């Protein structure tokens, strides 16, 4: 297939090139429609249906009862707790990941930088489920932490770390910290530190140089990292299930339980739709913040 590319810079309208572009995009469009739009519409339809009886998962009539139950005190508190846990996870990842990204990006020797970056992405080489099970061993009553507390610090009995909110928080931060480090690292690696030197020449101290120069220029990586951490954290179900037990109920766990065994498919679909709404709201905030930043820069 020949491509007609205008290299003259005239920007003229080329119907043939535009038609070829549409043909190239057709497989992607079909893929998105079949594997994203259609399943999404099915989930939305099921969320308005009624739970069946005698082994039937769903049935008519259409109803809003599932959304009423989702926004009741019983289930809506799960959404609030999930948002809170996801926000805390995002904040902890930002506080720890921001200086870590600077440390990796500012290594003068190239091999040191590549090695430290390799250590950041090394956990991705192991299955997430296996890594989560490893935390069960570390935080268990006979695990590494309690063995240290009892044998070294003299604790008389093990501390209950597993199946607590603390264990869930540790597992989420450990699992999603690289998603915060990598976007910030990509921004800091291209950062021109001569701007910081110029701010010093104009009388700024370290704190003022950071807030007026470094922070605004690295903000795109921070926003991208926060989105990449918050969205999967709010929908996580493996970590709360394995590390939190009965106390690890989050949105993802709630949805998973409704679609398994004798669960309630319409209720699980309604919870999925509400969670997708929260995710879409996060993306809208990200797009709005990015557009405002670009307008300020102009």
SENULO-491499 format. One line per 3 residues: their letters; for each residue x, y, z of C-alpha. Coordinates in steps of 0.02 Angstrom, whole numbers, plus 50000, padded with zeros to 5 digits. Example, Ala and Ser with C-alpha at 12.3 -4.5 7.8 and 13.67 -1.06 7.14 Angstrom:
residues 2
AS	50615,49775,50390 ~ 50684,49947,50357
This chain:
residues 298
XXX	50000,50000,50000 ~ 50071,50167,49949 ~ 50054,50317,50062
XXX	50039,50494,49999 ~ 50126,50603,50127 ~ 50133,50790,50104
XXX	50312,50843,50146 ~ 50295,51018,50076 ~ 50223,51087,50236
XXX	50075,51161,50144 ~ 49952,51061,50250 ~ 49840,51036,50100
XXX	49689,50921,50107 ~ 49726,50748,50039 ~ 49567,50641,50025
XXX	49663,50483,49979 ~ 49779,50494,50128 ~ 49632,50527,50243
XXX	49540,50375,50174 ~ 49694,50267,50199 ~ 49707,50329,50379
XXX	49528,50276,50412 ~ 49561,50104,50340 ~ 49713,50083,50451
XXX	49611,50133,50604 ~ 49468,50013,50560 ~ 49540,49857,50648
XXX	49568,49957,50807 ~ 49391,50026,50800 ~ 49317,49852,50775
XXX	49422,49785,50919 ~ 49363,49924,51037 ~ 49182,49901,50987
XXX	49182,49712,51007 ~ 49287,49697,51164 ~ 49250,49861,51254
XXX	49090,49948,51199 ~ 48982,49792,51183 ~ 49034,49716,51352
XXX	49010,49886,51433 ~ 48834,49900,51363 ~ 48796,49723,51424
XXX	48855,49766,51600 ~ 48750,49925,51600 ~ 48597,49828,51542
XXX	48620,49693,51674 ~ 48636,49827,51809 ~ 48455,49877,51776
XXX	48388,49698,51778 ~ 48322,49593,51920 ~ 48409,49450,52008
XXX	48332,49287,51952 ~ 48271,49142,52056 ~ 48287,48953,52041
XXX	48459,48963,51965 ~ 48425,49105,51842 ~ 48558,49241,51860
XXX	48460,49386,51784 ~ 48282,49417,51731 ~ 48161,49557,51693
XXX	48085,49680,51738 ~ 48207,49825,51730 ~ 48228,49914,51894
XXX	48331,50045,51986 ~ 48335,49941,52144 ~ 48516,49889,52118
XXX	48576,50070,52114 ~ 48469,50110,52266 ~ 48557,49969,52359
XXX	48728,50029,52300 ~ 48696,50204,52369 ~ 48625,50137,52532
XXX	48727,50148,52690 ~ 48781,49965,52683 ~ 48863,49968,52512
XXX	48905,50152,52491 ~ 49019,50143,52643 ~ 49123,50016,52546
XXX	49145,50144,52406 ~ 49195,50278,52531 ~ 49321,50163,52615
XXX	49391,50111,52445 ~ 49413,50293,52391 ~ 49496,50333,52558
XXX	49616,50185,52545 ~ 49656,50227,52363 ~ 49690,50410,52409
XXX	49804,50360,52554 ~ 49895,50238,52439 ~ 49918,50375,52309
XXX	49983,50499,52438 ~ 50106,50374,52512 ~ 50167,50325,52338
XXX	50190,50509,52294 ~ 50285,50551,52453 ~ 50401,50403,52432
XXX	50406,50392,52242 ~ 50445,50575,52206 ~ 50616,50578,52292
XXX	50651,50402,52229 ~ 50620,50458,52050 ~ 50738,50606,52076
XXX	50870,50491,52149 ~ 50861,50374,51999 ~ 50856,50512,51868
XXX	50999,50615,51940 ~ 51132,50478,51946 ~ 51281,50543,51849
XXX	51346,50373,51797 ~ 51235,50296,51665 ~ 51256,50118,51728
XXX	51206,50169,51905 ~ 51049,50252,51839 ~ 51004,50101,51735
XXX	51036,49983,51881 ~ 50927,50082,52002 ~ 50790,50094,51871
XXX	50804,49906,51847 ~ 50776,49883,52035 ~ 50617,49988,52022
XXX	50542,49882,51883 ~ 50611,49716,51948 ~ 50449,49670,52042
XXX	50357,49667,51875 ~ 50457,49511,51831 ~ 50357,49414,51960
XXX	50172,49380,51954 ~ 50071,49503,52060 ~ 49979,49360,52145
XXX	50143,49279,52198 ~ 50207,49444,52267 ~ 50048,49467,52367
XXX	50062,49293,52440 ~ 50240,49337,52490 ~ 50172,49477,52599
XXX	50062,49348,52688 ~ 50223,49259,52738 ~ 50310,49420,52789
XXX	50165,49488,52893 ~ 50100,49323,52964 ~ 50108,49276,53148
XXX	50262,49170,53111 ~ 50328,49283,52976 ~ 50485,49386,52959
XXX	50418,49541,53049 ~ 50348,49449,53200 ~ 50502,49339,53212
XXX	50608,49496,53223 ~ 50492,49575,53352 ~ 50490,49421,53463
XXX	50669,49360,53446 ~ 50760,49528,53439 ~ 50647,49656,53524
XXX	50578,49537,53654 ~ 50392,49539,53612 ~ 50301,49403,53709
XXX	50172,49364,53574 ~ 50154,49401,53389 ~ 50074,49563,53331
XXX	49921,49545,53222 ~ 49981,49622,53058 ~ 49897,49509,52931
XXX	49711,49531,52894 ~ 49714,49713,52946 ~ 49695,49880,52857
XXX	49882,49905,52881 ~ 49920,49747,52782 ~ 49806,49803,52640
XXX	49888,49974,52636 ~ 50063,49899,52633 ~ 50016,49780,52492
XXX	49939,49917,52386 ~ 50086,50037,52408 ~ 50209,49899,52367
XXX	50112,49846,52213 ~ 50083,50018,52137 ~ 50237,50118,52189
XXX	50327,50089,52021 ~ 50177,50166,51932 ~ 50214,50327,52025
XXX	50403,50322,52004 ~ 50413,50291,51816 ~ 50309,50442,51753
XXX	50401,50561,51870 ~ 50568,50484,51819 ~ 50530,50515,51634
XXX	50500,50700,51672 ~ 50649,50725,51788 ~ 50768,50640,51667
XXX	50734,50780,51540 ~ 50731,50918,51671 ~ 50848,51065,51639
XXX	50930,51098,51808 ~ 51003,51260,51743 ~ 50831,51334,51783
XXX	50862,51296,51966 ~ 51032,51380,51958 ~ 50949,51531,51879
XXX	50823,51539,52021 ~ 50968,51537,52146 ~ 51048,51682,52052
XXX	50884,51777,52071 ~ 50886,51754,52259 ~ 50778,51599,52285
XXX	50819,51476,52423 ~ 50802,51286,52406 ~ 50620,51282,52461
XXX	50566,51425,52348 ~ 50663,51355,52200 ~ 50575,51188,52222
XXX	50399,51259,52231 ~ 50420,51391,52096 ~ 50529,51295,51971
XXX	50547,51108,52003 ~ 50370,51065,52060 ~ 50274,51151,51918
XXX	50387,51076,51784 ~ 50373,50900,51856 ~ 50186,50915,51890
XXX	50135,50822,51729 ~ 50228,50667,51789 ~ 50152,50685,51962
XXX	49975,50695,51893 ~ 50004,50547,51777 ~ 50077,50446,51921
XXX	49931,50487,52036 ~ 49807,50430,51903 ~ 49905,50270,51870
XXX	49905,50230,52056 ~ 49731,50287,52107 ~ 49632,50199,51970
XXX	49700,50022,51994 ~ 49706,50044,52184 ~ 49522,50086,52197
XXX	49474,49932,52096 ~ 49598,49810,52172 ~ 49528,49648,52242
XXX	49675,49527,52253 ~ 49769,49626,52385 ~ 49618,49661,52498
XXX	49560,49481,52481 ~ 49727,49401,52525 ~ 49796,49527,52651
XXX	49637,49600,52723 ~ 49525,49449,52740 ~ 49352,49498,52804
XXX	49418,49673,52840 ~ 49482,49698,52664 ~ 49315,49731,52580
XXX	49339,49856,52439 ~ 49246,49893,52277 ~ 49341,49763,52178
XXX	49312,49630,52311 ~ 49127,49673,52319 ~ 49108,49657,52130
XXX	49206,49494,52124 ~ 49098,49415,52258 ~ 48937,49466,52171
XXX	48990,49378,52010 ~ 49049,49220,52097 ~ 48949,49076,52169
XXX	48773,49126,52217 ~ 48808,49311,52198 ~ 48698,49446,52129
XXX	48745,49488,51949 ~ 48635,49644,51934 ~ 48704,49713,52097
XXX	48882,49676,52043 ~ 48851,49760,51875 ~ 48781,49914,51960
XXX	48935,49922,52072 ~ 49045,49905,51916 ~ 48954,50049,51830
XXX	48973,50161,51983 ~ 49158,50117,51995 ~ 49181,50158,51810
XXX	49097,50325,51844 ~ 49224,50361,51981 ~ 49366,50314,51864
XXX	49296,50423,51725 ~ 49282,50568,51848 ~ 49466,50545,51892
XXX	49513,50548,51708 ~ 49408,50704,51678 ~ 49497,50791,51821
XXX	49664,50738,51746 ~ 49618,50804,51573 ~ 49550,50966,51647
XXX	49708,50994,51751 ~ 49818,50960,51599 ~ 49721,51081,51489
XXX	49726,51217,51622 ~ 49914,51193,51641 ~ 49940,51210,51454
XXX	49834,51369,51450 ~ 49936,51444,51591 ~ 50099,51402,51502
X	50035,51489,51343
